[in-house]
Amino acid sequence: MNAEELAAQLGAWKDDQTRLYRGLAEQLRLLIRLGSLPPGSELPPERRLAVALAVSRTTIAQAYSLLKDEGWLVSLQGSGTRVAHAQPAVAPPADYGAAASGFIADVVRDRVRTVDLTVPSPPPGPWLMAAMSRLPALAAAALSGRVYEPAGYPALRDRIAGKLTADGRVTAAEEVIVTNGATQALSLLAGVLTRRGDTVLVEELTCPTVLASLRTAGLRLVVVPIEREGADPQAVEAAVRRYEPSFIYVIPTYHNPTGWTMTEHRRAALASIARRYGVPLVEDLTLADTRIDGPLPPPPIAAYAPGAQIYTVGSLSKVCWPGLRTGWLIGPRRELQRIVHLRAMYDLGCPLPTQLLAVELLDDLPQIRLERQRELLGRRDTLLAALAEHLPQWRHESPHGGLSVWCATPRPLQQLNHVAQHHGMQLMLGSHFAVGARSYLDHVRLPFTLDEAELVEVVRRLAGYWTEAGRG
Ligand SMILES: Cc1ncc(COP(=O)(O)O)c(C=O)c1O
């Protein structure tokens, strides 16, 4: 990788002005752990990288030196600085920040940006305050029960089971674990289904938060191509035979980042593979309640093979609000006990007041969905209209659900990213979602969760940066 390419991959690392080299070292560690800088690859000479990043050569030298001390890089006489073949065996706790995706690192650092297009975070609606206002009347009875419920507050498990049954996966309350967002559900599954070094099968584009969690768990990722109809069952079956993965992870409905929805036929075929090979399959339905238009999505994959080891993960984050941190995990009863044990070790359970609130929100879900649908429809169409007007060269589809538009651009976006960052706009390039050989640096995910006037302004500014980047 040359100095300019590496500079583009590094993203915004200069926030901590006091110890620049530490910020740079942290981002380099991240790229190594995410596989963007593979073992053995050569780093640019200090002088060139210093020019590309507009920092002093000392900053680069200090960052390289720190990473050599830690074992991430090696220097061999006459062959420059390279990524070490054996990564440090035990990552110190402080390193989790580096293993995380840019998004997680940013949440932890609480970066302030002018325009943040990295996270499609829907705003809470009036229904949230309405549900909260009903809590005092319910709290006395609810809070006098058990203090710890590692599998979740019983009434909430019941509501989630009802929701999943209505969605097509017949579910009993005993098959539900309430989690702190889908994120915790997926970390728990990685914890019980794998051991460090195991293989997991994922789509070649997938959710960066999940990717970070799988990589932090030390798992080897094998990819299947992404297709509009969903993962190709033949490719999945071939990969299952060849790599014997510990589990398969897919996002079948309003896939993040493409917005595509897996067909019924492919869901049935994947369910059949899970059953025939006895391989656990994890379906992430975090975005499933964000339908905007088009046909209703098919039932969960689990509906097609009731006896198979299929886990369905979901969340209130996208339809309601991510700040609730309320998600769930549905799985075969015989497996759940182990997961509940692991979960209890982490946090003993979700906070009861939030779970009470989630019960109320699930009772109101049909209405909330409708309101969200109306809002997302307006925002999506505003974004698409603004793109058509200001960036007609960009290609995209109109997603039937989800919170973002996946754009393909006529040239790679590193330079645009540079310019946008310079102006305080943070983008989520396709490379953040990419697992396989293809970098997707000519793709960007644009969320439509800002209000309509902001969206128009964002696209107008982006078009200006695109022109500026084209000149450079
Ligand atoms: C596909 C997918 N899974 C999981 C998550 C994490 O969801 P939660 O906020 O419930 O942890 C996201 C959030 O962006 C997502 O897009």
The ligand as an ORCA input file, in Angstrom:
! r2SCAN-3c Opt
* xyz 0 1
  C     -27.375     -5.392     10.886
  C     -27.136     -4.787     12.234
  N     -26.995     -5.596     13.296
  C     -26.787     -5.100     14.532
  C     -26.684     -3.752     14.750
  C     -26.492     -3.257     16.154
  O     -27.755     -3.004     16.705
  P     -28.014     -2.601     18.231
  O     -28.093     -1.105     18.286
  O     -29.337     -3.216     18.557
  O     -26.928     -3.150     19.057
  C     -26.811     -2.872     13.683
  C     -26.667     -1.448     13.897
  O     -26.242     -0.684     13.084
  C     -27.051     -3.404     12.385
  O     -27.184     -2.608     11.321
*
